[in-house]
Structures are given as structure tokens and as C-alpha cells.
């Protein structure tokens, strides 16, 4: 098939955006080419709200035929956390047919060069962006996110992270020149002279193992980092969240075909119920890169057993907030209440442990005891979620029965400062919607022996709308517990509230030493569980919660190697 998109056309269309992305990752200033507001769509070929909803509805109950080789069955079974059966089926692959077909296209993709690969990736992202409303419904009905969050986090924010990965990939590949003339003086003899050519070459096939809660946001960095560095990419979605990534693969294959490349450079690996193909795929010799977001146990298994692959994992962590003092008590409570409530706490960045001195904290409203702080935070959450319509818009739906079970069990772990309540979603009566629970814990009970009854609860990740208000004897004890938590369990985020420079320095030093991303004294419209592409690093790669950061040079640089060919000049 003749190419419909030439490299020249794509460079003219997308090079300005790539240059802006390169500048953004250099300056770390705010920038995004993808609009967050729903009404921004509907022009220049993009789908508006009505067209996006119609496109989503049209795919329900259908077969998503991607034209992949080796299709031996059709699989599906997704049920929305809002109670809707999607009825979509996807190709199931014979890996012995699909994987060789994917490798066949890598030579031409490698030879295309870093710039062409980058602008092809940007064309894929542009077409996904044009369909943001459609993707928002797909993310909503597989993850349980409320619609606005699904539109923003699953749409422009995910697209930003994909573009950020492309920008870093481009930087790392062009760091070495294409060619060099090398001359070494030999004194009275003729100099030695060589012509050298340097080519970035892909490792092989990249495997993206998708997650249930953020299929696009967590999936796009690895997908586009591997693709932009010359690798084919096999996308293995979470079985409860296939549709957003299947639509992504469809768009990628269309663009690759139109640009004159093999569409099998990007393919989907859907699975039968209970099949569990991730382990099989992860140890195939063709798979040379793996991106994974999910449980610590499987992440550890991948790191130990996928020995032939470069493995990037984001696993569980115990995110902690130290509350020492504040000069904006109401702002602190409001900020924390929102952070605990957003998407029912089903984010890898949601705070879990709030470390509060048992003697209380200094505030602009006077001294507040531990019990007063926890009671006031409970009232702040209640106030935020008191209106059911607002609560549904913030909480979304509980993504799976495991989260619901953890939430229900949490009330038995200690004294409940805030009980969870059930909320009805009038539009989706089948949705399971719950407000957060806050449980009081004693951080000093047998603390130094490391055998506290409470410790077993708050020192493990309790993913979902569960947080622990942990009473500690002093700020020093809070800092030490923070250090031990990050070192032993990992953390994607750390927060702290303090007006004391010494306490601030102590918390910051722990985060520097243990490689944890820190947010200080957030009282406005920025929250500890949100990160901005091109500026904030998501994770650090330096503690047990994740072995990579989204996104930095280390996340992309080892997805390719540079091969040198030298000859006499």
C-alpha cells in the first residue's frame, strides 16, 4: 500500500510540537498541547461531546478487528464498574504467529530515524487527542473514574505523558551524532583516519502490561517510549480495562500503515478469562522490554524472572503525609480532604498515612490536638462529599471487589474517625460508590521493637479509599517513621505540612536520601496525588514503589543501544 503520510509531511506538521515538548522538559515550565476542557473539542476534525459519546456507544457489543496476524479466537467480558456490560470482543493471538510478524517491521522502523519515528508517534497522539471524548467514556467504563476525571486523566494528561516520553526518547537518540570523522595524529607518520556511523538500534519487542485503574495514563509512557526508540510494542491490557488500549492500538496501526510502515509494529494481546498470559509473554525471548503497573508481588516476579528483558515497574507503596504545623489550617484540611477522596483513593499517589504528633499541631487557628485534627479532617471530607452529585463526580466507582473488601475491613482495624458511607449514582444504579474511611492508629505502640499491632495495617498499602491517622510521639518520630516507610515499603508521593524550617529540612533530607517525591504545604488547587507532565516526575525509581520515573532520560535510554560502524576514510 502506498504511503499516504510522508515523513516530510509529518515533520512539517509535528516538528513544532516536538520542539515545544523538548523546551518544556528542559525548562520544566507548564505546557500542554492537549486541552483539558471538554468544550475545547469539536473543531478541526476532533469529536465533540455528543460525537464522542456516539462513537463509544457504537463500539459496544461489537468486535474490534485490528487485522492482526495470528488471530485464533475472540475474547472479551468487560463489565463497567458502573454496572454496564460492554459486550466488546478482541482478537486473541497465536503468539508464535504474531510475534515474528511484529519483528518483521522493525528494520524499516529502525532505519527511519529518530525524527521520523517521533513525528509518527505525534500523529498517533494527535488522532487519539481528536477522539478524547470517545476515549473518556472508554476509560470511565473500564476504570470506574468519574467522567470528568476520565476525560482529563485518561485523555490530555495521558497524551501529555506519551508525548513527554517521545521527547525524552528523541533527546537520548540524537545525543550521539549520526556520523563522525575521526583523525588521530601520528607525529611524522600519516594520521589515522576513520569514518564512523552511529545508529540507534531497538532492543526488540516491548511489552506493555496495562493496569485497571489508569489504562492510558500508565500505559502511554512505556508504549511511546519503546515505539519512538525503534521497538515494536505488544500491548497486554488488564482484562477489565481492554477497550481504551484496544482503541489506542487501532489508531497506532492506522497511522503506521498510512505512513508506510508495518502496522504490526503495534499489536494487542487480549486474553481469555483467567488465562493469565502476562507471565507467558514476559519470559518469551522476543520480549526485550517490559512496562508494568500493578501489584508488588507480580512486579517482583517480573524483575526476578523476565531476565531477557529490561523491566520497568510501578508497584505498591505507602504514601505518607507528615503534619507538624500549618499557617492555613482550613486550606490544609480542604487540600487533604480532596486528595483522600479523588477517584475513591484508587490512585498510586493517594496519601495513606497521616503522621500527626499525639500532642497536636500548631495552626493559624491555635493549637489543635491529634483528636481535633482527625475530627476536623473527617468533617472536611464530609463537607466535600455531602452533596451526592458532587460526591459521584469526585469519587467515581469502586473499580473491583478487592477494593470494596479492603474498605469494609478497614473499619475493624482501629478507632474510626470517619466512617465510609454508600452513595447512590442515579445514572448508574449498579455502581458501587463509597466515601473514604479514616482510621486512627498508634504509631508509638511497640514502635521501636517493630512489632506494633497497628503497624501491620498502616505499613502495608491498603489501596482504595482508606487512610490512617497515625499518632506519633514527636516530629522526630514522624520523620523516622517516614524514612522507614519509604525505605521498606516505597512511596510514590510524600507530603508535609510545617512552618518549622528544621522540620522541613528533616523531611526534605529523608526524601532526598530515600528518593521520594515531596510536596510541601499544599493548600490550594494542586494536590499531592497529581503530577504534571513535562514538569513533575511521577515516582523516582529510587525506592521500592517503582524502579523507574515517568518520565526521565533513564526511562528511555536503555530501550535502544547505539551500534557503530567504522571504516577507513
Secondary structure as UniProt FT lines:
FT   HELIX           7..27
FT   HELIX           38..40
FT   TURN            44..45
FT   HELIX           49..59
FT   TURN            60..61
FT   STRAND          63..64
FT   TURN            69..70
FT   STRAND          71..76
FT   TURN            81..82
FT   STRAND          89..93
FT   HELIX           95..104
FT   HELIX           106..111
FT   HELIX           114..130
FT   HELIX           132..143
FT   HELIX           147..151
FT   HELIX           152..157
FT   HELIX           158..174
FT   STRAND          179..186
FT   TURN            187..188
FT   STRAND          189..202
FT   STRAND          205..209
FT   TURN            215..216
FT   HELIX           217..228
FT   TURN            229..230
FT   STRAND          232..236
FT   TURN            239..240
FT   HELIX           243..258
FT   TURN            259..260
FT   HELIX           263..265
FT   STRAND          266..268
FT   TURN            273..274
FT   HELIX           277..282
FT   TURN            285..286
FT   STRAND          287..293
FT   HELIX           296..305
FT   TURN            307..308
FT   STRAND          310..314
FT   STRAND          320..323
FT   HELIX           329..341
FT   HELIX           342..345
FT   TURN            348..349
FT   STRAND          353..357
FT   TURN            358..359
FT   STRAND          361..362
FT   TURN            364..365
FT   HELIX           370..384
FT   HELIX           388..395
FT   HELIX           401..410
FT   TURN            411..412
FT   STRAND          415..418
FT   STRAND          422..423
FT   TURN            429..430
FT   STRAND          433..434
FT   STRAND          437..442
FT   TURN            445..450
FT   TURN            453..454
FT   HELIX           455..458
FT   STRAND          466..472
FT   HELIX           475..489
FT   STRAND          494..497
FT   HELIX           501..514
FT   STRAND          518..520
FT   TURN            528..529
FT   TURN            533..535
FT   TURN            544..545
FT   HELIX           553..557
FT   TURN            558..559
FT   STRAND          560..568
//
